[in-house]
Amino acid sequence: MTENSFNWGALLPRLIHPAKVAIIEAMKWVDVPLAPRDLDLHFDEQFGVSLASYQMRSLAECGVVKKVRQRPVRGALQTLYVLSSTELAFPEHRGFNDPCQAK
């Protein structure tokens, strides 16, 4: 590596939150609509519902997951999500085009 080049390979894993990676992997494995609470239970409450919810909304904004329905639960609305497509979640299967870059 030259003095002026930048090591993107070392930076990228530090920019992606581990919860996002875990959520995408879990949703691919489970393959049914999930709410942030469901994911939190799947991860033995390792991340917490608030963090899971935040990361799910973030992934939805990028188009990696999509809302499929909402249901009332104890006076609130619970949102269920599915992976939008494996192409967005796993770009190594096609030419990479980051949908979040436009933001």
Beta strands, then each sheet from edge to edge (+ up, - down):
strand 1: 65-73
strand 2: 76-83
sheet 1: 1+ 2-
end
